[in-house]
Amino acid sequence: MALTRVQALRSPAFHVDADNGKCDRWRRNGNTQTWKTRPDDFRIPVVYGLRNYGQVTPANADRFHAEEDCPHGNG
């Protein structure tokens, strides 16, 4: 289940499926960036733990799901 644009803009945290059957929790680490000229595009800075930084974009949104919609029940 891929992350939708609405979920990406509203959710405070995101999950990525890990190899052990659980999820890694990535939390929002700043403001969401959107563009008027590209309405479907967004960029959300995220952090995992203390020093692992990344971003959620439409290109990698299929790897993430919203914390409240976690299929493993650990959301």
C-alpha positions in Angstrom: 0.0 0.0 0.0 1.7 3.2 -1.2 1.6 6.5 0.7 -0.8 9.0 -0.8 -0.1 12.7 -1.1 -2.8 13.5 1.5 -1.4 11.0 4.0 2.1 12.3 3.3 1.1 15.9 4.1 -0.9 15.1 7.3 0.9 12.2 9.0 3.5 13.0 11.7 5.4 9.7 11.2 5.9 7.1 8.6 6.7 3.4 8.6 9.0 1.3 6.4 8.7 -2.5 6.4 11.8 -4.1 8.0 13.2 -7.6 7.4 12.1 -8.8 10.8 8.4 -8.4 10.2 8.2 -5.2 12.1 8.3 -1.6 10.9 11.0 1.1 11.2 9.5 4.4 12.3 10.6 7.5 10.5 9.3 10.8 12.0 8.9 14.2 10.3 11.9 16.4 10.7 10.9 19.7 9.3 8.3 21.4 7.0 6.9 19.8 4.0 8.0 21.4 0.7 5.4 21.7 -2.1 5.5 23.6 -5.4 2.8 25.6 -7.1 4.0 24.6 -10.6 4.1 20.9 -9.7 1.0 20.2 -7.6 1.7 16.5 -7.3 5.2 16.9 -6.0 6.3 17.1 -2.4 9.3 16.6 -0.2 9.2 15.7 3.5 12.4 15.6 5.6 12.4 12.6 8.0 14.7 11.1 10.6 15.1 7.6 11.9 16.7 7.4 15.3 19.2 10.1 16.0 21.4 10.3 12.9 19.7 8.7 10.0 18.2 11.3 7.8 16.1 11.0 4.6 13.2 12.3 2.7 9.8 11.1 1.5 9.1 12.1 -2.1 6.7 10.7 -4.8 9.6 8.7 -6.1 10.0 6.7 -2.9 6.5 7.0 -1.4 5.7 3.4 -2.3 8.2 2.2 0.4 6.4 4.2 3.2 3.0 4.0 4.8 1.4 6.3 7.3 1.9 5.3 11.0 -1.9 5.3 11.6 -2.4 2.9 8.7 0.3 0.4 9.7 -0.7 -3.1 8.5 1.4 -4.7 11.2 -0.5 -3.1 14.0 2.5 -1.4 15.6 1.4 2.1 14.7 
